[in-house]
Structures are given as C-alpha cells and as structure tokens.
Amino acid sequence: MENIHQLLEELDVKILKDYQSVDDLREAIMNYRLLPTDAQIAITCKHHDITTIATLDEDFKRIPWLKTIP
C-alpha cells in the first residue's frame, strides 16, 4: 500500500471527493442521457473544474463542456 501512495504522490495524483447534489445529478441524467454513475462522474468533474477526462465511454461525448481523450 505504501508503494501505491508513493506512486500517487510522485505523479501528483489527487483523489477528489464526489460532488453530492441530487438536483445536479438528476439534471445530468436527463439532459445528457447518462447512467447515474456516469452522471456522478460528470457533475463531480464540473464541480472541480475538470474539463478533460480519459475514457473510452462514448456517452461522455454528449456533455458539451467535457472533453474526452482515449
């Protein structure tokens, strides 16, 4: 476990808490036709000003403010 913590620190990886808002979650599900887990990722990214994510999930391409890279 110590090796994992060391690697995360060396790579400057930050682990963020989920953003919790039922209204924002519902809005993301409905507006972008997302599954709840994808909507949770999207609203958390928005809350933390994350505009680019690495994913192969095509559903995230429906979110206009979120850029995806494979």
N, CA, C and O atoms as a Tripos MOL2 file, in Angstrom:
@<TRIPOS>MOLECULE
protein
  280   279    70     0     0
PROTEIN
NO_CHARGES

@<TRIPOS>ATOM
      1 N           0.8220   -1.1850    0.0000 N.3       1 MET1
      2 CA          0.0000    0.0000    0.0000 C.3       1 MET1
      3 C           0.8710    1.2560    0.0000 C.2       1 MET1
      4 O           0.5290    2.2550   -0.6330 O.2       1 MET1
      5 N           1.9700    1.2020    0.6950 N.am      2 GLU2
      6 CA          2.8860    2.3500    0.7430 C.3       2 GLU2
      7 C           3.4080    2.6800   -0.6510 C.2       2 GLU2
      8 O           3.5780    3.8520   -0.9860 O.2       2 GLU2
      9 N           3.6640    1.6520   -1.4700 N.am      3 ASN3
     10 CA          4.1360    1.8810   -2.8380 C.3       3 ASN3
     11 C           3.0940    2.6340   -3.6640 C.2       3 ASN3
     12 O           3.4410    3.4930   -4.4740 O.2       3 ASN3
     13 N           1.8430    2.3170   -3.4610 N.am      4 ILE4
     14 CA          0.7680    3.0000   -4.1900 C.3       4 ILE4
     15 C           0.7160    4.4680   -3.7860 C.2       4 ILE4
     16 O           0.6040    5.3440   -4.6440 O.2       4 ILE4
     17 N           0.7940    4.7380   -2.5030 N.am      5 HIS5
     18 CA          0.7820    6.1230   -2.0260 C.3       5 HIS5
     19 C           1.9750    6.9000   -2.5740 C.2       5 HIS5
     20 O           1.8470    8.0620   -2.9590 O.2       5 HIS5
     21 N           3.1270    6.2510   -2.6050 N.am      6 GLN6
     22 CA          4.3310    6.8960   -3.1260 C.3       6 GLN6
     23 C           4.1730    7.2090   -4.6110 C.2       6 GLN6
     24 O           4.5270    8.3010   -5.0550 O.2       6 GLN6
     25 N           3.6440    6.2590   -5.3800 N.am      7 LEU7
     26 CA          3.4410    6.4710   -6.8110 C.3       7 LEU7
     27 C           2.4550    7.6150   -7.0610 C.2       7 LEU7
     28 O           2.7040    8.4730   -7.9070 O.2       7 LEU7
     29 N           1.3540    7.6290   -6.3390 N.am      8 LEU8
     30 CA          0.3740    8.7050   -6.4920 C.3       8 LEU8
     31 C           0.9910   10.0620   -6.1680 C.2       8 LEU8
     32 O           0.7090   11.0560   -6.8380 O.2       8 LEU8
     33 N           1.8160   10.0960   -5.1610 N.am      9 GLU9
     34 CA          2.4780   11.3480   -4.7930 C.3       9 GLU9
     35 C           3.4760   11.7790   -5.8700 C.2       9 GLU9
     36 O           3.5350   12.9570   -6.2220 O.2       9 GLU9
     37 N           4.2520   10.8390   -6.3900 N.am     10 GLU10
     38 CA          5.2350   11.1530   -7.4330 C.3      10 GLU10
     39 C           4.5600   11.6640   -8.7010 C.2      10 GLU10
     40 O           5.0900   12.5460   -9.3780 O.2      10 GLU10
     41 N           3.3980   11.1150   -9.0220 N.am     11 LEU11
     42 CA          2.6740   11.5200  -10.2290 C.3      11 LEU11
     43 C           1.7680   12.7240   -9.9840 C.2      11 LEU11
     44 O           1.0900   13.1950  -10.8980 O.2      11 LEU11
     45 N           1.7590   13.2130   -8.7630 N.am     12 ASP12
     46 CA          0.9220   14.3470   -8.3650 C.3      12 ASP12
     47 C          -0.5640   14.0700   -8.6360 C.2      12 ASP12
     48 O          -1.2920   14.9320   -9.1270 O.2      12 ASP12
     49 N          -0.9910   12.8510   -8.3040 N.am     13 VAL13
     50 CA         -2.3880   12.4470   -8.4720 C.3      13 VAL13
     51 C          -3.1790   12.8970   -7.2500 C.2      13 VAL13
     52 O          -2.7770   12.6640   -6.1100 O.2      13 VAL13
     53 N          -4.2980   13.5370   -7.5090 N.am     14 LYS14
     54 CA         -5.1770   13.9640   -6.4250 C.3      14 LYS14
     55 C          -6.4750   13.1570   -6.4970 C.2      14 LYS14
     56 O          -7.0750   13.0240   -7.5640 O.2      14 LYS14
     57 N          -6.8870   12.6340   -5.3800 N.am     15 ILE15
     58 CA         -8.1420   11.8930   -5.3080 C.3      15 ILE15
     59 C          -9.1910   12.8370   -4.7360 C.2      15 ILE15
     60 O          -9.0730   13.3210   -3.6100 O.2      15 ILE15
     61 N         -10.2100   13.0850   -5.5330 N.am     16 LEU16
     62 CA        -11.2380   14.0530   -5.1720 C.3      16 LEU16
     63 C         -12.4860   13.3620   -4.6360 C.2      16 LEU16
     64 O         -12.7980   12.2320   -5.0140 O.2      16 LEU16
     65 N         -13.1850   14.0500   -3.7620 N.am     17 LYS17
     66 CA        -14.4520   13.5320   -3.2540 C.3      17 LYS17
     67 C         -15.5440   13.7830   -4.2840 C.2      17 LYS17
     68 O         -15.5160   14.7740   -5.0140 O.2      17 LYS17
     69 N         -16.5020   12.8720   -4.3280 N.am     18 ASP18
     70 CA        -17.6570   13.0620   -5.2050 C.3      18 ASP18
     71 C         -18.4170   14.3100   -4.7920 C.2      18 ASP18
     72 O         -18.5590   14.6150   -3.6080 O.2      18 ASP18
     73 N         -18.8950   15.0120   -5.7860 N.am     19 TYR19
     74 CA        -19.7800   16.1490   -5.5510 C.3      19 TYR19
     75 C         -21.1810   15.5820   -5.3670 C.2      19 TYR19
     76 O         -21.6440   14.7910   -6.1890 O.2      19 TYR19
     77 N         -21.8530   15.9780   -4.3010 N.am     20 GLN20
     78 CA        -23.1640   15.4280   -3.9730 C.3      20 GLN20
     79 C         -24.2590   16.4720   -4.1540 C.2      20 GLN20
     80 O         -24.3700   17.4140   -3.3700 O.2      20 GLN20
     81 N         -25.0610   16.2960   -5.1900 N.am     21 SER21
     82 CA        -26.2310   17.1510   -5.3990 C.3      21 SER21
     83 C         -27.2570   16.3470   -6.1860 C.2      21 SER21
     84 O         -27.0470   16.0300   -7.3560 O.2      21 SER21
     85 N         -28.3520   16.0260   -5.5400 N.am     22 VAL22
     86 CA        -29.3950   15.2410   -6.2000 C.3      22 VAL22
     87 C         -29.9560   15.9920   -7.4010 C.2      22 VAL22
     88 O         -30.2350   15.3880   -8.4370 O.2      22 VAL22
     89 N         -30.1230   17.2960   -7.2670 N.am     23 ASP23
     90 CA        -30.6670   18.0880   -8.3790 C.3      23 ASP23
     91 C         -29.7230   18.1010   -9.5770 C.2      23 ASP23
     92 O         -30.1610   17.9130  -10.7120 O.2      23 ASP23
     93 N         -28.4310   18.3200   -9.3340 N.am     24 ASP24
     94 CA        -27.4570   18.3170  -10.4320 C.3      24 ASP24
     95 C         -27.3390   16.9320  -11.0570 C.2      24 ASP24
     96 O         -27.1980   16.8060  -12.2740 O.2      24 ASP24
     97 N         -27.3970   15.8970  -10.2300 N.am     25 LEU25
     98 CA        -27.3280   14.5310  -10.7350 C.3      25 LEU25
     99 C         -28.5190   14.2380  -11.6420 C.2      25 LEU25
    100 O         -28.3530   13.7210  -12.7470 O.2      25 LEU25
    101 N         -29.6990   14.5640  -11.1800 N.am     26 ARG26
    102 CA        -30.9120   14.3490  -11.9710 C.3      26 ARG26
    103 C         -30.8420   15.1270  -13.2860 C.2      26 ARG26
    104 O         -31.2090   14.6070  -14.3400 O.2      26 ARG26
    105 N         -30.3750   16.3620  -13.2180 N.am     27 GLU27
    106 CA        -30.2630   17.1970  -14.4150 C.3      27 GLU27
    107 C         -29.2900   16.5890  -15.4310 C.2      27 GLU27
    108 O         -29.5750   16.5720  -16.6290 O.2      27 GLU27
    109 N         -28.1550   16.0950  -14.9630 N.am     28 ALA28
    110 CA        -27.1740   15.4790  -15.8680 C.3      28 ALA28
    111 C         -27.7280   14.2000  -16.4920 C.2      28 ALA28
    112 O         -27.5110   13.9420  -17.6760 O.2      28 ALA28
    113 N         -28.4350   13.4080  -15.7050 N.am     29 ILE29
    114 CA        -29.0400   12.1760  -16.2260 C.3      29 ILE29
    115 C         -30.0290   12.5100  -17.3390 C.2      29 ILE29
    116 O         -30.0230   11.8780  -18.3950 O.2      29 ILE29
    117 N         -30.8650   13.4920  -17.0990 N.am     30 MET30
    118 CA        -31.9110   13.8300  -18.0670 C.3      30 MET30
    119 C         -31.3690   14.5970  -19.2770 C.2      30 MET30
    120 O         -31.7130   14.2780  -20.4150 O.2      30 MET30
    121 N         -30.5330   15.5970  -19.0410 N.am     31 ASN31
    122 CA        -30.0550   16.4420  -20.1370 C.3      31 ASN31
    123 C         -29.0920   15.7350  -21.0840 C.2      31 ASN31
    124 O         -29.1010   15.9780  -22.2900 O.2      31 ASN31
    125 N         -28.2570   14.8520  -20.5230 N.am     32 TYR32
    126 CA        -27.2240   14.2090  -21.3410 C.3      32 TYR32
    127 C         -27.4620   12.7150  -21.5340 C.2      32 TYR32
    128 O         -26.6150   12.0110  -22.0830 O.2      32 TYR32
    129 N         -28.6290   12.2310  -21.0760 N.am     33 ARG33
    130 CA        -28.9990   10.8210  -21.2250 C.3      33 ARG33
    131 C         -27.8900    9.8950  -20.6950 C.2      33 ARG33
    132 O         -27.4130    9.0060  -21.4000 O.2      33 ARG33
    133 N         -27.4990   10.1260  -19.4420 N.am     34 LEU34
    134 CA        -26.4210    9.3650  -18.8210 C.3      34 LEU34
    135 C         -26.9600    8.3830  -17.7920 C.2      34 LEU34
    136 O         -28.0140    8.6020  -17.1950 O.2      34 LEU34
    137 N         -26.2280    7.3100  -17.5960 N.am     35 LEU35
    138 CA        -26.4950    6.4270  -16.4680 C.3      35 LEU35
    139 C         -26.0950    7.1710  -15.1930 C.2      35 LEU35
    140 O         -25.2610    8.0750  -15.2440 O.2      35 LEU35
    141 N         -26.6740    6.8050  -14.0600 N.am     36 PRO36
    142 CA        -26.3670    7.5320  -12.8260 C.3      36 PRO36
    143 C         -24.8740    7.6020  -12.4850 C.2      36 PRO36
    144 O         -24.3960    8.6440  -12.0390 O.2      36 PRO36
    145 N         -24.1430    6.5200  -12.6860 N.am     37 THR37
    146 CA        -22.7110    6.5570  -12.3640 C.3      37 THR37
    147 C         -21.9560    7.5210  -13.2740 C.2      37 THR37
    148 O         -21.0680    8.2370  -12.8110 O.2      37 THR37
    149 N         -22.2940    7.5490  -14.5470 N.am     38 ASP38
    150 CA        -21.6540    8.4880  -15.4720 C.3      38 ASP38
    151 C         -22.0380    9.9250  -15.1330 C.2      38 ASP38
    152 O         -21.2070   10.8290  -15.2110 O.2      38 ASP38
    153 N         -23.2780   10.1290  -14.7650 N.am     39 ALA39
    154 CA        -23.7270   11.4640  -14.3740 C.3      39 ALA39
    155 C         -22.9850   11.9330  -13.1230 C.2      39 ALA39
    156 O         -22.6390   13.1080  -13.0060 O.2      39 ALA39
    157 N         -22.7460   11.0180  -12.1960 N.am     40 GLN40
    158 CA        -22.0000   11.3680  -10.9810 C.3      40 GLN40
    159 C         -20.5810   11.8060  -11.3250 C.2      40 GLN40
    160 O         -20.0740   12.7790  -10.7680 O.2      40 GLN40
    161 N         -19.9470   11.0910  -12.2370 N.am     41 ILE41
    162 CA        -18.6040   11.4750  -12.6840 C.3      41 ILE41
    163 C         -18.6470   12.8560  -13.3320 C.2      41 ILE41
    164 O         -17.7940   13.7010  -13.0600 O.2      41 ILE41
    165 N         -19.6330   13.0820  -14.1800 N.am     42 ALA42
    166 CA        -19.7430   14.3550  -14.8950 C.3      42 ALA42
    167 C         -19.9320   15.5330  -13.9400 C.2      42 ALA42
    168 O         -19.2510   16.5500  -14.0730 O.2      42 ALA42
    169 N         -20.8440   15.4060  -12.9840 N.am     43 ILE43
    170 CA        -21.0780   16.5440  -12.0900 C.3      43 ILE43
    171 C         -19.8980   16.7600  -11.1420 C.2      43 ILE43
    172 O         -19.6290   17.8910  -10.7350 O.2      43 ILE43
    173 N         -19.2030   15.6950  -10.7920 N.am     44 THR44
    174 CA        -18.0050   15.8440   -9.9640 C.3      44 THR44
    175 C         -16.9150   16.5650  -10.7410 C.2      44 THR44
    176 O         -16.2370   17.4380  -10.1980 O.2      44 THR44
    177 N         -16.7430   16.2070  -12.0060 N.am     45 CYS45
    178 CA        -15.7660   16.9070  -12.8500 C.3      45 CYS45
    179 C         -16.1150   18.3830  -12.9510 C.2      45 CYS45
    180 O         -15.2470   19.2450  -12.8100 O.2      45 CYS45
    181 N         -17.3720   18.6680  -13.1940 N.am     46 LYS46
    182 CA        -17.7970   20.0690  -13.3350 C.3      46 LYS46
    183 C         -17.5460   20.8430  -12.0440 C.2      46 LYS46
    184 O         -17.0540   21.9710  -12.0760 O.2      46 LYS46
    185 N         -17.8790   20.2450  -10.9280 N.am     47 HIS47
    186 CA        -17.7030   20.8950   -9.6280 C.3      47 HIS47
    187 C         -16.2310   21.2230   -9.3570 C.2      47 HIS47
    188 O         -15.9230   22.2500   -8.7520 O.2      47 HIS47
    189 N         -15.3270   20.3490   -9.8040 N.am     48 HIS48
    190 CA        -13.8910   20.5290   -9.5660 C.3      48 HIS48
    191 C         -13.1790   21.1890  -10.7520 C.2      48 HIS48
    192 O         -11.9490   21.1940  -10.8130 O.2      48 HIS48
    193 N         -13.9480   21.7420  -11.6920 N.am     49 ASP49
    194 CA        -13.3880   22.4220  -12.8730 C.3      49 ASP49
    195 C         -12.4910   21.5220  -13.7180 C.2      49 ASP49
    196 O         -11.4910   21.9730  -14.2760 O.2      49 ASP49
    197 N         -12.8580   20.2540  -13.8050 N.am     50 ILE50
    198 CA        -12.1440   19.3130  -14.6730 C.3      50 ILE50
    199 C         -12.8480   19.3300  -16.0210 C.2      50 ILE50
    200 O         -14.0500   19.0760  -16.0990 O.2      50 ILE50
    201 N         -12.1100   19.6260  -17.0760 N.am     51 THR51
    202 CA        -12.7180   19.7660  -18.4000 C.3      51 THR51
    203 C         -12.3020   18.6650  -19.3670 C.2      51 THR51
    204 O         -12.8480   18.5760  -20.4670 O.2      51 THR51
    205 N         -11.3460   17.8270  -18.9790 N.am     52 THR52
    206 CA        -10.8750   16.7480  -19.8500 C.3      52 THR52
    207 C         -10.7250   15.4770  -19.0270 C.2      52 THR52
    208 O         -10.1490   15.4890  -17.9390 O.2      52 THR52
    209 N         -11.2590   14.3680  -19.5700 N.am     53 ILE53
    210 CA        -11.0920   13.0750  -18.9090 C.3      53 ILE53
    211 C         -10.6360   12.0400  -19.9290 C.2      53 ILE53
    212 O         -10.9080   12.1650  -21.1230 O.2      53 ILE53
    213 N          -9.9460   11.0250  -19.4470 N.am     54 ALA54
    214 CA         -9.5350    9.9050  -20.2890 C.3      54 ALA54
    215 C         -10.5650    8.7950  -20.1150 C.2      54 ALA54
    216 O         -10.7480    8.2690  -19.0180 O.2      54 ALA54
    217 N         -11.2310    8.4480  -21.2050 N.am     55 THR55
    218 CA        -12.2630    7.4080  -21.1540 C.3      55 THR55
    219 C         -12.5350    6.8750  -22.5500 C.2      55 THR55
    220 O         -12.3340    7.5720  -23.5450 O.2      55 THR55
    221 N         -12.9850    5.6580  -22.6120 N.am     56 LEU56
    222 CA        -13.4420    5.0800  -23.8740 C.3      56 LEU56
    223 C         -14.9700    5.0940  -23.9490 C.2      56 LEU56
    224 O         -15.5480    4.6460  -24.9390 O.2      56 LEU56
    225 N         -15.6100    5.5990  -22.9220 N.am     57 ASP57
    226 CA        -17.0700    5.6440  -22.8420 C.3      57 ASP57
    227 C         -17.5990    6.7740  -23.7320 C.2      57 ASP57
    228 O         -17.3890    7.9520  -23.4440 O.2      57 ASP57
    229 N         -18.2700    6.4070  -24.7920 N.am     58 GLU58
    230 CA        -18.7860    7.3720  -25.7740 C.3      58 GLU58
    231 C         -19.8600    8.2910  -25.1880 C.2      58 GLU58
    232 O         -20.0940    9.3760  -25.7210 O.2      58 GLU58
    233 N         -20.5100    7.8810  -24.1110 N.am     59 ASP59
    234 CA        -21.5840    8.6860  -23.5230 C.3      59 ASP59
    235 C         -21.0990   10.0620  -23.0730 C.2      59 ASP59
    236 O         -21.8600   11.0290  -23.1040 O.2      59 ASP59
    237 N         -19.8470   10.1520  -22.6590 N.am     60 PHE60
    238 CA        -19.3230   11.4290  -22.1810 C.3      60 PHE60
    239 C         -19.1810   12.4550  -23.2980 C.2      60 PHE60
    240 O         -19.0520   13.6480  -23.0230 O.2      60 PHE60
    241 N         -19.2020   12.0170  -24.5410 N.am     61 LYS61
    242 CA        -19.1110   12.9450  -25.6730 C.3      61 LYS61
    243 C         -20.3710   13.7950  -25.8050 C.2      61 LYS61
    244 O         -20.3650   14.7980  -26.5190 O.2      61 LYS61
    245 N         -21.4430   13.4120  -25.1310 N.am     62 ARG62
    246 CA        -22.6860   14.1920  -25.1620 C.3      62 ARG62
    247 C         -22.6450   15.3930  -24.2160 C.2      62 ARG62
    248 O         -23.5530   16.2240  -24.2260 O.2      62 ARG62
    249 N         -21.6150   15.4830  -23.4160 N.am     63 ILE63
    250 CA        -21.5020   16.5730  -22.4510 C.3      63 ILE63
    251 C         -20.6530   17.6710  -23.0860 C.2      63 ILE63
    252 O         -19.4520   17.4820  -23.2790 O.2      63 ILE63
    253 N         -21.2500   18.8080  -23.4110 N.am     64 PRO64
    254 CA        -20.5450   19.8270  -24.1940 C.3      64 PRO64
    255 C         -19.3320   20.4460  -23.5090 C.2      64 PRO64
    256 O         -18.4040   20.8800  -24.1920 O.2      64 PRO64
    257 N         -19.3140   20.4970  -22.2070 N.am     65 TRP65
    258 CA        -18.2030   21.1340  -21.5030 C.3      65 TRP65
    259 C         -17.1180   20.1540  -21.0770 C.2      65 TRP65
    260 O         -16.1580   20.5480  -20.4150 O.2      65 TRP65
    261 N         -17.2570   18.8690  -21.4510 N.am     66 LEU66
    262 CA        -16.2920   17.8540  -21.0410 C.3      66 LEU66
    263 C         -15.6390   17.2360  -22.2680 C.2      66 LEU66
    264 O         -16.3150   16.6300  -23.1000 O.2      66 LEU66
    265 N         -14.3340   17.3890  -22.3790 N.am     67 LYS67
    266 CA        -13.5800   16.8180  -23.4920 C.3      67 LYS67
    267 C         -13.0980   15.4280  -23.0830 C.2      67 LYS67
    268 O         -12.6660   15.2200  -21.9490 O.2      67 LYS67
    269 N         -13.1770   14.4800  -24.0160 N.am     68 THR68
    270 CA        -12.7110   13.1250  -23.7310 C.3      68 THR68
    271 C         -11.5050   12.8010  -24.5970 C.2      68 THR68
    272 O         -11.4260   13.2030  -25.7580 O.2      68 THR68
    273 N         -10.5700   12.0670  -24.0100 N.am     69 ILE69
    274 CA         -9.4290   11.5560  -24.7590 C.3      69 ILE69
    275 C          -9.3210   10.0630  -24.4730 C.2      69 ILE69
    276 O          -9.5330    9.6260  -23.3410 O.2      69 ILE69
    277 N          -8.9920    9.2860  -25.4940 N.am     70 PRO70
    278 CA         -8.8870    7.8340  -25.2620 C.3      70 PRO70
    279 C          -7.6180    7.4600  -24.5210 C.2      70 PRO70
    280 O          -7.3850    6.2810  -24.2530 O.2      70 PRO70
@<TRIPOS>BOND
     1     1     2 1
     2     2     3 1
     3     3     4 2
     4     3     5 am
     5     5     6 1
     6     6     7 1
     7     7     8 2
     8     7     9 am
     9     9    10 1
    10    10    11 1
    11    11    12 2
    12    11    13 am
    13    13    14 1
    14    14    15 1
    15    15    16 2
    16    15    17 am
    17    17    18 1
    18    18    19 1
    19    19    20 2
    20    19    21 am
    21    21    22 1
    22    22    23 1
    23    23    24 2
    24    23    25 am
    25    25    26 1
    26    26    27 1
    27    27    28 2
    28    27    29 am
    29    29    30 1
    30    30    31 1
    31    31    32 2
    32    31    33 am
    33    33    34 1
    34    34    35 1
    35    35    36 2
    36    35    37 am
    37    37    38 1
    38    38    39 1
    39    39    40 2
    40    39    41 am
    41    41    42 1
    42    42    43 1
    43    43    44 2
    44    43    45 am
    45    45    46 1
    46    46    47 1
    47    47    48 2
    48    47    49 am
    49    49    50 1
    50    50    51 1
    51    51    52 2
    52    51    53 am
    53    53    54 1
    54    54    55 1
    55    55    56 2
    56    55    57 am
    57    57    58 1
    58    58    59 1
    59    59    60 2
    60    59    61 am
    61    61    62 1
    62    62    63 1
    63    63    64 2
    64    63    65 am
    65    65    66 1
    66    66    67 1
    67    67    68 2
    68    67    69 am
    69    69    70 1
    70    70    71 1
    71    71    72 2
    72    71    73 am
    73    73    74 1
    74    74    75 1
    75    75    76 2
    76    75    77 am
    77    77    78 1
    78    78    79 1
    79    79    80 2
    80    79    81 am
    81    81    82 1
    82    82    83 1
    83    83    84 2
    84    83    85 am
    85    85    86 1
    86    86    87 1
    87    87    88 2
    88    87    89 am
    89    89    90 1
    90    90    91 1
    91    91    92 2
    92    91    93 am
    93    93    94 1
    94    94    95 1
    95    95    96 2
    96    95    97 am
    97    97    98 1
    98    98    99 1
    99    99   100 2
   100    99   101 am
   101   101   102 1
   102   102   103 1
   103   103   104 2
   104   103   105 am
   105   105   106 1
   106   106   107 1
   107   107   108 2
   108   107   109 am
   109   109   110 1
   110   110   111 1
   111   111   112 2
   112   111   113 am
   113   113   114 1
   114   114   115 1
   115   115   116 2
   116   115   117 am
   117   117   118 1
   118   118   119 1
   119   119   120 2
   120   119   121 am
   121   121   122 1
   122   122   123 1
   123   123   124 2
   124   123   125 am
   125   125   126 1
   126   126   127 1
   127   127   128 2
   128   127   129 am
   129   129   130 1
   130   130   131 1
   131   131   132 2
   132   131   133 am
   133   133   134 1
   134   134   135 1
   135   135   136 2
   136   135   137 am
   137   137   138 1
   138   138   139 1
   139   139   140 2
   140   139   141 am
   141   141   142 1
   142   142   143 1
   143   143   144 2
   144   143   145 am
   145   145   146 1
   146   146   147 1
   147   147   148 2
   148   147   149 am
   149   149   150 1
   150   150   151 1
   151   151   152 2
   152   151   153 am
   153   153   154 1
   154   154   155 1
   155   155   156 2
   156   155   157 am
   157   157   158 1
   158   158   159 1
   159   159   160 2
   160   159   161 am
   161   161   162 1
   162   162   163 1
   163   163   164 2
   164   163   165 am
   165   165   166 1
   166   166   167 1
   167   167   168 2
   168   167   169 am
   169   169   170 1
   170   170   171 1
   171   171   172 2
   172   171   173 am
   173   173   174 1
   174   174   175 1
   175   175   176 2
   176   175   177 am
   177   177   178 1
   178   178   179 1
   179   179   180 2
   180   179   181 am
   181   181   182 1
   182   182   183 1
   183   183   184 2
   184   183   185 am
   185   185   186 1
   186   186   187 1
   187   187   188 2
   188   187   189 am
   189   189   190 1
   190   190   191 1
   191   191   192 2
   192   191   193 am
   193   193   194 1
   194   194   195 1
   195   195   196 2
   196   195   197 am
   197   197   198 1
   198   198   199 1
   199   199   200 2
   200   199   201 am
   201   201   202 1
   202   202   203 1
   203   203   204 2
   204   203   205 am
   205   205   206 1
   206   206   207 1
   207   207   208 2
   208   207   209 am
   209   209   210 1
   210   210   211 1
   211   211   212 2
   212   211   213 am
   213   213   214 1
   214   214   215 1
   215   215   216 2
   216   215   217 am
   217   217   218 1
   218   218   219 1
   219   219   220 2
   220   219   221 am
   221   221   222 1
   222   222   223 1
   223   223   224 2
   224   223   225 am
   225   225   226 1
   226   226   227 1
   227   227   228 2
   228   227   229 am
   229   229   230 1
   230   230   231 1
   231   231   232 2
   232   231   233 am
   233   233   234 1
   234   234   235 1
   235   235   236 2
   236   235   237 am
   237   237   238 1
   238   238   239 1
   239   239   240 2
   240   239   241 am
   241   241   242 1
   242   242   243 1
   243   243   244 2
   244   243   245 am
   245   245   246 1
   246   246   247 1
   247   247   248 2
   248   247   249 am
   249   249   250 1
   250   250   251 1
   251   251   252 2
   252   251   253 am
   253   253   254 1
   254   254   255 1
   255   255   256 2
   256   255   257 am
   257   257   258 1
   258   258   259 1
   259   259   260 2
   260   259   261 am
   261   261   262 1
   262   262   263 1
   263   263   264 2
   264   263   265 am
   265   265   266 1
   266   266   267 1
   267   267   268 2
   268   267   269 am
   269   269   270 1
   270   270   271 1
   271   271   272 2
   272   271   273 am
   273   273   274 1
   274   274   275 1
   275   275   276 2
   276   275   277 am
   277   277   278 1
   278   278   279 1
   279   279   280 2
@<TRIPOS>SUBSTRUCTURE
     1 MET1         2 RESIDUE 1 A MET
     2 GLU2         6 RESIDUE 1 A GLU
     3 ASN3        10 RESIDUE 1 A ASN
     4 ILE4        14 RESIDUE 1 A ILE
     5 HIS5        18 RESIDUE 1 A HIS
     6 GLN6        22 RESIDUE 1 A GLN
     7 LEU7        26 RESIDUE 1 A LEU
     8 LEU8        30 RESIDUE 1 A LEU
     9 GLU9        34 RESIDUE 1 A GLU
    10 GLU10       38 RESIDUE 1 A GLU
    11 LEU11       42 RESIDUE 1 A LEU
    12 ASP12       46 RESIDUE 1 A ASP
    13 VAL13       50 RESIDUE 1 A VAL
    14 LYS14       54 RESIDUE 1 A LYS
    15 ILE15       58 RESIDUE 1 A ILE
    16 LEU16       62 RESIDUE 1 A LEU
    17 LYS17       66 RESIDUE 1 A LYS
    18 ASP18       70 RESIDUE 1 A ASP
    19 TYR19       74 RESIDUE 1 A TYR
    20 GLN20       78 RESIDUE 1 A GLN
    21 SER21       82 RESIDUE 1 A SER
    22 VAL22       86 RESIDUE 1 A VAL
    23 ASP23       90 RESIDUE 1 A ASP
    24 ASP24       94 RESIDUE 1 A ASP
    25 LEU25       98 RESIDUE 1 A LEU
    26 ARG26      102 RESIDUE 1 A ARG
    27 GLU27      106 RESIDUE 1 A GLU
    28 ALA28      110 RESIDUE 1 A ALA
    29 ILE29      114 RESIDUE 1 A ILE
    30 MET30      118 RESIDUE 1 A MET
    31 ASN31      122 RESIDUE 1 A ASN
    32 TYR32      126 RESIDUE 1 A TYR
    33 ARG33      130 RESIDUE 1 A ARG
    34 LEU34      134 RESIDUE 1 A LEU
    35 LEU35      138 RESIDUE 1 A LEU
    36 PRO36      142 RESIDUE 1 A PRO
    37 THR37      146 RESIDUE 1 A THR
    38 ASP38      150 RESIDUE 1 A ASP
    39 ALA39      154 RESIDUE 1 A ALA
    40 GLN40      158 RESIDUE 1 A GLN
    41 ILE41      162 RESIDUE 1 A ILE
    42 ALA42      166 RESIDUE 1 A ALA
    43 ILE43      170 RESIDUE 1 A ILE
    44 THR44      174 RESIDUE 1 A THR
    45 CYS45      178 RESIDUE 1 A CYS
    46 LYS46      182 RESIDUE 1 A LYS
    47 HIS47      186 RESIDUE 1 A HIS
    48 HIS48      190 RESIDUE 1 A HIS
    49 ASP49      194 RESIDUE 1 A ASP
    50 ILE50      198 RESIDUE 1 A ILE
    51 THR51      202 RESIDUE 1 A THR
    52 THR52      206 RESIDUE 1 A THR
    53 ILE53      210 RESIDUE 1 A ILE
    54 ALA54      214 RESIDUE 1 A ALA
    55 THR55      218 RESIDUE 1 A THR
    56 LEU56      222 RESIDUE 1 A LEU
    57 ASP57      226 RESIDUE 1 A ASP
    58 GLU58      230 RESIDUE 1 A GLU
    59 ASP59      234 RESIDUE 1 A ASP
    60 PHE60      238 RESIDUE 1 A PHE
    61 LYS61      242 RESIDUE 1 A LYS
    62 ARG62      246 RESIDUE 1 A ARG
    63 ILE63      250 RESIDUE 1 A ILE
    64 PRO64      254 RESIDUE 1 A PRO
    65 TRP65      258 RESIDUE 1 A TRP
    66 LEU66      262 RESIDUE 1 A LEU
    67 LYS67      266 RESIDUE 1 A LYS
    68 THR68      270 RESIDUE 1 A THR
    69 ILE69      274 RESIDUE 1 A ILE
    70 PRO70      278 RESIDUE 1 A PRO
